[in-house]
Amino acid sequence: MRVPWGNGVKVPLLFLCHRIPYPPNKGDKIRSFHLLHHLSQHFDIYLATFVDDPADWPWVHEVEKFCSDCLFLEQKKWGTRFAGLRGLLTGEALSIPFYASRQMQDWVNTVVSERNIRHAMVYSSSMAQYVLHDSRAYERKVVDFVDVDSDKWLQYSQQQRWPMSWLYRREARKLLAYETRLAEDFDAGLFVSAAEAELFRRLSPSTADKVGYYNNGVNTDYFKPSDAHANPYPRVIKPVVFTGAMDYWPNIDAVIWFVHEVLPTLRANCPEIHFYIVGSNPSRAVRQLEAEPGVVVTGRVDDIRPYIQHAAAAVAPMRVARGVQNKVLEAMAMGRTVLVSEKGLEGIEAVHAEHVLLADTPEDYVRLLARVLEGDYEAVGDRAREHVVHEFNWDNNLPEVVLLLGQSVNAPPLAEAVGHG
């Protein structure tokens, strides 16, 4: 029996997510968790997701609190890599078979039938395959693309040599065709910023009327300066910090570039400068950077806030980026002066020398960091926090998604303090 709107009973919603949305300690999981939490106030959630990090399994019970039923499947990297290569034989984007699972498809088919689910929320285009071939079962379907992934692969191709440059260009082309197909099939396609949505409208003009966005948010009650954050740095140094998941290629590329192109000149002028790379799962290439003078790689830390608060500055020298960089928003919320590339600032709409310092060349970073260390730009951090508090609030940004799914918005705002959002 179909449940009518407005009778006090929540309508069932299928929620598909490519990675368990907890803990919210990296960009995509921050957004997916807040989306899940907000939607759970309006719908009975039936969640299917993958777990690709063994450290995330203890958090399953936290996700279950927001759901009526869940499916969590282990994603083994060696198996998914092999599956992804099947795309070369089938002619599809490699990202699609990477997330294909017969067990997940069977679960989706069963729960949709048994619970009479007519509404679906898909987080990440790769998960749309589970509802793409059964369009008639759904009254409303919304996909959160987050980023224009096809353009990200195109950027990757420009940083690689053949044959990887060819493979990445192929992925960009195939994935754009897939993203366009989803935009045509779904009722709405959402992105992480106005800039990201506008890029997709240009790439897929036939679906422009279905494309929108909602900004990321920051838990500014959590990310704020505090006397409780003890200084983790030796007092004799001037720390510059980069935060992020360090098995993510754009982050790896950014820190390698900074260490090789910027840091030697910085330390020649000021030997006290040390570059701290703070984030989980540092790759071998990142670990090797510790051989360079003045580089410290921490790996996963319990709390990144002290590292941000007590740094002389935060940097985000992104050369490949799509969407909004949470590392930039979090450092701004902590009241730090952030030096960020043009690509890293996309979607944040902050002003150079007012909210952040825009830097793209090694010379930019050397010149601006010298001025920061001399005490210039002291007010930038305070204005940065004010900007984030006013413009990047989850409670203001998420109600639109509920409306797109066909439900009224009458739930209370997010009240609980989430440690990483």
Buried (B, 14 or more C-beta within 10 A) or exposed (E): EEBEEEEEEBBBBBBBBBBBBBBBBBBBBBBBBBBBBBBBBBBBBBBBBBBBBEEBEEBBEEBBEBBBBBBBBEBEEEEBEEBBEBBEEEEBBBBBBBBBBEEBBEBBBEBBEEBEBBBBBBBBBBBBBBBBEEEEBBBBBBBBBBBBBBBBBBBBBEBEEEEEBEBBBBBBBBBBEBBBBBBEBBBBBBBBBBBBBBBBBEBBEEBBEBBBBBBBBBBBEBBBBEEEBEEBBEEEBBBBBBBBBBBBEBBBBBBBBBBEBBBBBBBEEBEBBBBBBBBBBBBEEBEBBEEEEBBBBBEBBEBBBBBBBBBBBBBBBBBBBBBBBBBBBBBBBBBBBBBBBEBBBBBBEBEBEEBBBBBBEBEBBBEBBBEBBEEBBEEBBEBBBBBBBEBBBBBBBBBBBBEBBBBEEEBEEBEEEBEBB
